C-alpha cells in the first residue's frame, strides 16, 4: 500500500493567487505541506503562504463531543444508504469535518478499515469515543448486512440521549449560575462597598442599628479571614470532586441522594428511565440478545442506582425470569413502565414498546425542566433581592435614623 494512502491527513490553511491573479485563501487536508502545494497547483492556484492549522486556544477545535459522534453516525448512514463504499464514506465525512481532532480520528479509522479490519473492530480501538454499546450495534449491523440501518438507529439514540443530558444540565446550570453571581456580588459589596459606609458611620457619634452592626462585623470577618475561608472552600470542593470521580461508593451515595431530592429527584428518575428504555429499544431492535443488551443498558442509564438495578434484572433474566417480573423486583420502575414492557414481551414487540416508553419519558423530562425553570425564576430573584437588598437596607438604616432625628 502506498505511503500516501496510509499517511494521516492534517488540516492546512493557505493563501495564494488564482489564474486571474486574484488573491484567494482556503483550507485543505493533506499528509504534508508539499501535498497541499501540489494539490493547489493542480487547481491553478499559486500558493504564497501555507501553514498547519493550530489548535483552538480553548480546546474547542480539538475536543470530540457526543454531538460530533452523532453527526458522524448520521452522515455515514446517509452515505452508505446512497451506495457510497464504506472507506470512501469515512474519508468524505472526515475531510469535511471542521474539528481537527475528529478528522484525525476518522482518518485513523479509515486506515484500519482499508487494512482489512471490520468497522466495529476499528471503532473499538477508540473506547473514549465509541463505547461498548456503539461497537456492539455496529458489529450487529455488519453481521446482518444492514450497517446503514444500525448507524441510523445509533444516530437517533445519540441525539435523543444528548437532548436529555442537555435538559438536565439546563435544569441544574441556570439556578447554580445565578446563585454564583449573587454570591460574587455579595462578596464584592462586603469587601469594597460596606467598608466605605463603615468609615462614614464612624463620624456619626451614635449607636448603629443592630442589623447594620451585624453586616459590618460580617464584612470585617470576611476581610480578615476571607483568604482562609476561600482556601478552605477550595480544598473542600477539590476533595469532593476527587472522591466523587474516583470513589464508586461515594458516587453511589450521591446518585441515591439525588434521586430522593425534592423537585430534582423525580426529573433524574424520569431521565434514567428514558435512557433505559431508549437503549433497550435500540439494542433489541438491532437483534442483540436480551441478556447481552441489558449489560449495555446498565451503563447507559447515567445513575449507579439504576445501573446496579439493571444488572440485577440481567441476572434474573439470565436464569429464566421474565423481564417484566425482574423489573418489578427492583422497585425502581413505575407500574406504567412495567405494564408496557409486559405488553411488549407478550406481543413480541419489546423494541417498539420500549421506544414508546422512552418517547413518553423524554417528553415528560422536557415538560418537567420547563416547569422547573418557571418555578425557580421567581425564587432566584427573591434570593437575589434579599441578599443585595438586605445589604443596601443595612447600610441606609443609620442614614434614615439620622434623618428622623433631625
Secondary structure, DSSP 4 states (H G I P E B T S, - for coil): --HHHHSPPEEEEEEEE-TTS-EEEEEEEESSHHHHHHHHHHTT-EEEEEEEPPPPTTSGGG---HHHHHHHHHHHHHHHHTT--HHHHHHHHHHT-S-HHHHHHHHHHHHHHHTT--HHHHHHT-TTTS-HHHHHHHHHHHHHT-HHHHHHHHHHHHHHHHHHHHHHHHHHHHHHHHHHHHHHHHHHIIIIIHHHHHHHHTTT-SPPPHHHHHHHHHHHHHHHHHHHHHHHHHHHHHHHHHHHHH-HHHHHHHHHHHHHSTTHHHHHHHHHHHHHHHHHHHHHHTT--HHHHHHHHHHHSS-HHHHHHHHHHHHHHHTT--HHHHHHHHT-S-HHHHHHHHHHHHHT-HHHHHHHHHHHHHHHHHHHHHHHHHHHHHHHHHHHHHHHHHHHHHHHHHHHHHHHH-
